[in-house]
Every structure is written in C-alpha cells, then in structure tokens.
Amino acid sequence: MVHVKPFALDNWVRQFKPLASASLHDTCVDPLSVQELSQFQASDAFTSPINASNALVYGSVLGTSGLREKILSIYVNDVTDSTRQLSLAVTQGAISANFLVLDTLVGPGDHVICQYPTYQQLYDVPRRAGAEVSLWRTCAEKGWIPDPSELPSLVRENTKMIILNNPNNPTGASIPSQVLEDIISFAEKRDIIILSDEVFRPLFHRETDMPPSIISFAGRYKKIIAVSSLSKAYSLPGIRVGWVISPSTDLVHQVTLARDYTTISVSQVDQDIAAYALDAHVRQKILQRSLAICERNLLTLEKFIAAHADRLRWEKPSGASAAFVQVVNPESDVPVDDKDYCEGLIRETGLLIVPGGETFGTEDGMDFKGYLRVGFVCSPEKFEAALAIWDGYLNRD
C-alpha cells in the first residue's frame, strides 16, 4: 500500500473550521451563487448558467466543446500563433489536474525541482509516485521569487520536471516575465518538463509586471503544462472545474489515459455553469468583481499591518488572494509559534487563520516559523470585521 502523507493545510482547516465564527483562511474570492452568476448578462447564446433541457449523460471526457472553446479563449492573447496548437483536458478542479499530471508523468527514478513554499500537493504527490524532490527555496528577502541562477545546483541528470506556482500560494508572489524566460531557457536545453500551477493567475495587484501564462511560450517549447480552475479568481469553487493545457499533445494524452482510472468526465451541470461563467461578457464582470474585492481588502490589510509594525511583517503580494504575514514577539523580535498562535486565536476568538509554518513548512517543522497565510477574499465588510477580531487578539497584552 502506498503511504499517503497527511495534507497539512486541509487537515488544519478540517479540524478548526467548525469552531470558526470569522475567517481569514480562504483563498477563493467571495464565492458566487448560481443566482448571482445568472445576473451577469451573458451573450445571446446563454440564457442561464444551467440548461435544464440537457440530458444528464456523462458528456465528453475531455470537456464539452463549448467549455473547451471558452477555456482556450483565455490563452488566445498569450499564444502568438493559434489556440489550435494547444491540447486541453477538463478536470475536476485544479487539484485533480495537478494530481493527474504528477502521478502520470513522474515516477521512480525521476527527479523533480519544486518551487517552495507552495501547495503541499505539488511536491508530495511526486514523492508518493516514487520520484525524488529538490525544493527550490525562496525567501522574503528576495520577494519570494525563485532565482534561476540556483537551478544548476539543483538539477540532476534524471531531472524530469520543474514545478512552479505562479502566482504563488501562500506568498502571493508573481514570477516576473524575465525569470520565466530564464527558466524556459534552462529547461529547454535539458528537455525538462515545466508544470505551472496558475490557479491564481488572473489575480494581479500591481501593473508593473503582469507575467504571461507559461503557455505563452508554446511556440518556442512544447514540454510546458499549465493547470488552472474556476475556483479562485472566478469565485466558483463549488463546481469543481479545472483543466490541463499544453502545446504537447503527447503529454495531455498521457494524462487523459490516466484519468480513465479516476473519473469518466466532469459533471455535465458543472460544465454548463463553467461555460456560462467563461462567456466573454460574464468572465469580464466576474474578474472585475474579484479584483475589486481583493484590491480593497489588500489595501485594508496593508494599513492593518502598518498599524502593527512592531508585531507583523510581510512582503506585499503582487498577485493571488493571500498574503504571507509573519508574527513576531514585539519585545524579543522572535517569531511566534504559528501553530500555537493560530490555535489560540481560533479557540479564544473564533477567528480562523492558517498557520504558515505548520501547513506550508512541512519539511522539518521549522520553515516559515511565525508565518500565517491570510486570505483577503471575503466581502470587505466581513474582512474588516475579521481584522477587528485579530486586532483585539494582537492587543490583548
């Protein structure tokens, strides 16, 4: 039997969410209801997010033609030639997409380089599959951005894949265009696959550099894969729709063969809702809403951290929907025990925040000590109320 390492983030939330009366743990922007979604006016082809006349058959294994067309349209401005170059498979969320890619394309004897910190799945699934993993460590001093000059010291003869998370979970850091160029050049010379988890990609908070999808390099290098979903920026985590996209037909075909053992297709109803959400008019309105919520909350968070500068430190995120905030003892300047801190916070006040060292520093228990992942995705009113609770906890001494 293959040993499955516990997923620290999900275990934490599952344990403490029932105690929560307020929350800063989530990273899905203020989820929409079907009723709210239907109020965004779609094109004439769509009258409702759900087509009640459709038979509830399995549907296309790779995704309905309408949904596939809408997903491909997201990348049309990034790819200079044509979206017809791209291969695509619709999956049950990005978590399923990542699992299928990693469990299919890496295995015993392979070596993987993974950006760190990141979502635990991205380095523990390769290990589960029998691959060796080297963590490409980033730090706040360098803006949490991976340094391509470190790749030669990490690479091996059997390196099969480089894994990126752009924008990053939990730091919110975005990998600049030039850094992506350098990573592509490095991988291309060595025939290394690049997997980029881009589930937060539509969310950027600075206009100085909005890096393209890894798929923008499709005309130059084929061994690149992007994974995304409608859960985060599109505010639809409940429909469980994600995808794998690549200029390599072979890589997507291998993933498609593997998914036959997990699920036949994504729910027909979910795909209908997803196609409606990705209609050009609706998509624009959803993203405008999401960016407005995140921008307002991020400004509020910035002021909050400045007001507690003796206790809180951060590198302001340039993308995504969460910030990595370190809590220190104001007298000793030593980071707190983030696990104990967050457990005390939820038990004493009902406010749920994710301890960053406990859930993202899973290697030796000492990484990212004192860090909390703070999501800024709920309605501004709820966000301000949650910060007020945290303010009281910070000032309790």
N, C-alpha and C positions, 0 to 999 in steps of 0.2 A: 504494500500500500504506500502511495506517495504521501509524504508528510506535507501538510499544508500549514505554513506559518500563520498564526493569527494576524488578521488585518487590524493593526493598532488603532487606526482612525475610526473605522466602523465600530469596533468593539467599544471604544470610549463613548461615542455618540449613543450607541445602543444602550449602554449601561446608565448614562446620566440624563438622556433626553426626557425620560418620564418625570424627572424632578424639575424640569425647566419651566419657568413662567415667563422668561425672556431669553433671547438667544442672539449670539453673535457668532455662531458656529457655521452657518450655512454659506454656500458659495453659489447657489442658484438664484439668479436675480428674481425677487418677488414673484413667485410662480403665478401664472395666469390660469383662470378657469376657462372652460370651453365657451362659456357665455361672454366673458371678457374678450377672448380671442375673436369671437364672431363679430364684435363691434368694430374691429379694424376692417375697413372696407377692402375687399379683395377685387380682383379683376372680374370681368363678366363671366369667366369660366367657373368661378367659385361662388356659390350662394351660401354655403355653410361649411364649417370645418368637418362635419360628418355627413357622408352621403348615405342616408338611411335606406336607399334602394339597392345598395350593393350587397350581393350575397357574401356571407362571412366565410369565404373559402380561404385556403392557405395563402393564395396570392403568389406573386413572383418571389423566388428565393433570393434574387439579387435586389429586390425592391421594385415597386411599381414604376412604370415608365414615367408617369407624371412626377413622382417624387425624385427619381433619378435626375430628370431634367432640371428640377429646381436646385438640387444639390450641386450639380455640375455648374450651374449658373453662378454659384458663389465664387468659383475659381476662374471664371472666364477672363477677368481683368488681370489675373496673375500669370496666366499662361499665354504666351505670345502667339502661338500657332492656333490650336483649336482644342476645345474640350473633348473632341472625339479621340484625342490621344490618350485620354485618361480612362483607367479601369476603376470600377466602383462596385462596392458591395454594401448594402444597407444592413445594419446590425441592431441588436437590442442595446442601445446606448453605447457610449464610448468605452465603457468598462468591458463590454463583450468584444468590441473591436480590438482593443488592446490585448485582451486575453488570447483571442484567436491568432493575431499576428505573432505574438511572442511564443505561444505554445506550439505554433506551426513551424516557424522559421528558425528557431534556435533550439539547441538540444545538447546532449552530452558531447564534450569535445570542443564546443564553441565557447568563445569569449565575447562578452558584451561590455561596452562602456556606457554608463548611465549617468546623466546629469543628476546632481544631488545638492540640496534636498529636492525631493519630488514625491509624487504619489507612490506609495509603497508597492503597488501592483507592478510598476514599471521595472523594478529590479528584483522583486521576489518571485514573480512568475517565471522569468528566465532561470532563476536558481532552481525552482521547482521542476523545470524541464531538464535540469542537469547541466546547464551552462554555468561558467564562471563569470562573475560580475565584478568589474572595477568601477568604483564610484568616482565620478568626475566632480570633485567637490568645489562648491562656490562659497563665497563669503560676503558679508555685508560690506566690507571694506572695498570690494570691487563691484558693488551694486548687485550682487547675486548673479552676475553674468559669467558664464563659463569662458575660460581663457583657452583659445585654440592652441597657444604655444605649449600647453601642458599635454596635448594629445600624444606627441611622440613618446612621452614617458609612460603613457597608459596603454598604448597599442601593443598587440602581440601578433605573431604570425597567424594565429587562429581567430583573430577578432572578426566576428561576423556582423555585428551591429553596433551603431551608436544611437542612443536613445535620448531625445530631447523633450522638453515640456515647455512650450512657448505660446503664450505667457505662462509663467511658472506657478505651480501650486506647491508650496504655500506662500512664496515670497512676492508674487505679482510682478516679478522682473520679466522684461521682454528682451529677447536676444536680438541685438541690432543687426541690420542688413549685412554689414561688412563681416561681422562674426559668422553669420550664416554662410556667406561666401567662402570664408576660410575653412569652415567645417566641410562644406561640399567639396572643396578642392582636395582636402585631406582624404576624405572618404573615396573620392573618385579615383585617386591614384592607387588605392589599395583594394578597390572593389568591395567596399564595406556598405552594407545596407544602413540607411538612416530612417529611423522611425521618429516622427514628431507628433506628440500628443498636443493638438491645437484646440482643445475643447473650449479654452477661454479666448481664442484668437480674435473674435470681433470686438473684444473689450480692451481698448487702449485709452489711456487718460492723459497722454502727452502727445502733442502734434509734431514734436521734433523728429521722431523716427517711428513710423508705424511699419514694422518689418513685414514683408510679404509672407505668405504661406511657403512652406518648404516646397510645395507643388509648383511654385513659380520657376523652379529650376528644372522642370520636366523636360524642356528642350535640350538640356545640357547633360543631365544624368538621370538614368532610369531607375536606379535602385534607391528610390525615396518613397516613403509612405507617410501619409498624413491620416490622423484619426481625429474625428470631431463628433459633435452631437448637438441636439437641441436643448440640452438640459440646463446649461449655464446662462449664456448671453440671451438665449431665446426664451427663457423662463418657462420651459415645458419639460421639467424633469420626469413628470409622471407618465409621459407617453413612451419613454424608453426607445427613442430612435437615435441611432448614431450611424457612423459609416467609416469604411476604409477606402481610401482613394490613392491611386498611384499611377504613374505613367507605365509601370511594368505590368503587363497583362499576366505574366507568369506568377508574380508574387501574389496578386489578388486571386488568381485561380487556385493557388495552393491554399490560401485562407478559405476560399469558398468550399473546397473539398473537405476541409476540416470542420466547417460549420455544420455539415450534414450530420455530424455526430452530436451536435448540441441543440440546434433548433432548425426547423424547416424554413420558417420565414418570420418576419416581424409582423405583428398583428395588423390586419387589414384596416381596422379602425384607427390605430396609431399612425399608420402611413397616410391615411386620409387627412388627419389633423396636421401631420407634418407637412404635407404638400400644400395645404392651405396656409400654414404659417410661413412657408418659404415663397409664396407668391410675392412678386416684387414689391407690390404696394404694402402688403401686410408685413413682410420682412423689414422694410424700412421703418415702419411705425414701431415694431417690437424693439428694434435696436435703438431707436431714438429714445424710447421709454427706458430701456435698460441703462443706456449711457447716462441719461438724466438722473436716474436713481443713484447710480454709482458715483457720479461726479459730485452730487450734492452731499452724499454720505461721506465720501472721501475728504471733502473739504471740512466737514464737521469733525471727522476723526483727526485730521491734521491739527485743528485748533485744540482738540481734546488732548492730544499728545503733547503739544506745546505747553499747555497749562499744567502738565505733569512731567515736565522735562527732567526733574530730579529722579523720576521713577521709571519713565518709559523711553525707549529708544527704538528707532526704526529706520529703514531705508524706504522712502515713499515709493509705493508700487507704480510702475508705468503702465501696467495692464492687469487683466484678470479682475477678480472680485473679492480678493482677500489681501490683508497685509500681515507681515510677519513682525510682530511687536515684542521687544524684549522688556521684561520687568526686572528691575534691579532694586536692591535694598538701598535707600537713599543715603544711609549713613556709611555703609561699607562699600557701596558700588558693586556689590557681588550679585550676580543673577539669582533670582529666587528659584526654588524647586518648582518648575512649571506644573508638574503633576499634582503636587500638594496644593499649590496655589489655586489651580482651576477646580480641584475637588472642594476646597474650602469655599470658593466663590459660589459654586452651584448649591452646596449644602446650606450655606448661610443666607444667600440672597435669591437663589433660584435662577441666576444668570449662567447660561451655558456658553463657555468659550473652550476651544480646543487647545490643549497643551501641546506646543510645537515640538519640544524635545521628546516628549512621551510618544507622540504619534508620527512624527517625521524624522526623528533622530533614532531610528530603530537599530542602528549598527552596534553601538556599545553602551547606549544609555546615557552618554554624556554629550552627544552632539546637540547643538541648539538649546543649551540649557537656559531656562528662563524665558524662552520664546513662546508666544501664543499666536495661533492663527486666528485673526479677527476678520470675519466676513462682514462686508458692508453692502449687503444686498436686500435687506428688508425695507419696508416703506420708511421714508425719512422720519415719520412720527415714531414708529417702533424703534428705529435705530437710536434716536435721541433719548428715548425712554430707557433703552438698554444701557447707553453710556452713562446716564444719570445713576443707574444702579451701580455700575462699575466705579463711578466717581466716589460714591459713598463708601465702597469697599476699599478703595485706594486711600481714602482719608480717615479710615476708622481708627487709626492710631493717634 
